Amino acid sequence: MDTNDDRLLLKEEVFRIVGCAIEVINTPGHGLVEKPYENALVVEFGLQRIPFQQQPSFHVLYKGHKVGLFIPDLIAFDAVVVRTKVIDRITDHERGLDAELSPDHKSARWSDPEL
């Protein structure tokens, strides 16, 4: 993974999100299910003045047709999807995960479910 500063997307935003996640995991500790961590992130985002939406819903469109609904845990800075996950230990799979951004506009689109 190339981690040159000029290649990182939303570097400052992601660092702030990760900082909040570290604070959340260190405060209540390990052993909870996902929802309390998500709610704690909501509190921490508020304290850190990070703009977010909790569980917004988006239609998934394929060639103009609604094919499903996408409901992420959180979206921070109107750009970064934040998913809370509880795992027993960090494996090679988790080490390889990158920050998630909006889905590629060529394969799927998000739309407001009110439309």
VMD Tcl script that draws the C-alpha trace (Angstrom):
set ca {
  {0.00 0.00 0.00}
  {1.45 3.35 -1.04}
  {1.10 5.76 1.88}
  {2.72 8.86 0.38}
  {0.97 11.97 1.71}
  {0.01 13.12 -1.78}
  {-1.78 9.83 -2.45}
  {-4.00 9.63 0.64}
  {-7.63 10.58 0.09}
  {-9.22 12.79 2.73}
  {-6.12 12.36 4.90}
  {-7.01 14.84 7.65}
  {-10.63 13.67 7.81}
  {-9.66 10.00 8.05}
  {-7.07 10.75 10.75}
  {-9.74 12.55 12.78}
  {-12.18 9.63 12.35}
  {-9.53 7.11 13.40}
  {-8.68 9.26 16.41}
  {-12.33 9.18 17.46}
  {-12.46 5.41 16.97}
  {-9.37 4.93 19.15}
  {-10.92 7.11 21.86}
  {-14.14 5.09 21.68}
  {-12.45 1.70 21.92}
  {-10.18 2.85 24.77}
  {-12.93 4.41 26.89}
  {-15.56 1.65 27.32}
  {-13.03 -1.05 26.39}
  {-13.46 -4.27 24.47}
  {-16.28 -6.79 24.65}
  {-19.39 -4.88 23.56}
  {-21.56 -5.51 20.52}
  {-21.37 -3.09 17.57}
  {-24.28 -0.71 18.32}
  {-22.85 0.82 21.53}
  {-19.59 1.55 19.68}
  {-21.54 3.18 16.84}
  {-23.47 5.31 19.33}
  {-20.27 6.21 21.17}
  {-18.77 7.33 17.84}
  {-21.80 9.56 17.35}
  {-21.10 11.17 20.72}
  {-17.38 11.51 19.97}
  {-18.02 12.95 16.49}
  {-20.25 15.55 18.13}
  {-17.61 16.40 20.73}
  {-14.97 16.71 18.00}
  {-17.33 18.70 15.75}
  {-17.13 16.16 12.94}
  {-20.13 16.37 10.62}
  {-21.88 13.02 10.26}
  {-25.11 11.22 9.46}
  {-26.17 8.10 11.36}
  {-27.75 5.33 9.30}
  {-28.85 7.38 6.30}
  {-30.47 5.27 3.61}
  {-29.65 5.37 -0.08}
  {-31.20 3.54 -2.99}
  {-28.68 1.55 -4.98}
  {-29.23 2.16 -8.67}
  {-28.10 -0.07 -11.51}
  {-28.58 1.39 -14.98}
  {-31.35 3.58 -13.65}
  {-33.14 0.80 -11.76}
  {-33.44 0.56 -7.98}
  {-31.84 -2.73 -6.98}
  {-31.48 -2.35 -3.25}
  {-31.00 -0.12 -0.26}
  {-27.67 0.84 1.30}
  {-27.75 1.87 4.97}
  {-24.26 2.57 6.32}
  {-23.67 2.92 10.06}
  {-22.26 6.44 9.68}
  {-21.11 8.85 7.00}
  {-18.59 11.41 8.19}
  {-17.66 14.60 6.33}
  {-20.27 13.70 3.67}
  {-17.65 11.42 2.12}
  {-16.36 8.63 4.38}
  {-18.47 5.57 5.18}
  {-17.77 4.44 8.75}
  {-18.77 0.91 9.70}
  {-18.49 -0.33 13.25}
  {-17.34 -3.93 13.49}
  {-16.55 -6.15 16.43}
  {-13.86 -8.78 15.91}
  {-12.07 -11.21 18.22}
  {-8.63 -10.45 16.80}
  {-7.00 -8.61 13.92}
  {-6.18 -10.92 11.02}
  {-4.43 -10.33 7.70}
  {-7.85 -9.51 6.22}
  {-8.43 -6.59 8.61}
  {-4.89 -5.32 8.09}
  {-5.63 -5.02 4.37}
  {-8.84 -3.00 4.70}
  {-8.82 0.54 3.36}
  {-11.13 3.42 4.26}
  {-14.37 3.19 2.34}
  {-15.48 6.07 0.17}
  {-18.63 6.53 -1.85}
  {-19.29 3.69 -4.31}
  {-17.87 4.10 -7.79}
  {-20.34 6.05 -9.93}
  {-19.75 3.74 -12.90}
  {-21.15 0.60 -11.26}
  {-23.70 1.88 -8.78}
  {-25.12 5.17 -7.59}
  {-26.57 6.27 -4.30}
  {-29.74 8.27 -4.36}
  {-31.90 9.80 -1.70}
  {-34.69 7.32 -0.87}
  {-37.15 10.20 -0.80}
  {-36.74 10.68 -4.56}
}
mol new
graphics top color blue
foreach p $ca { graphics top sphere $p radius 0.5 }
foreach p [lrange $ca 0 end-1] q [lrange $ca 1 end] { graphics top cylinder $p $q radius 0.2 }
display resetview
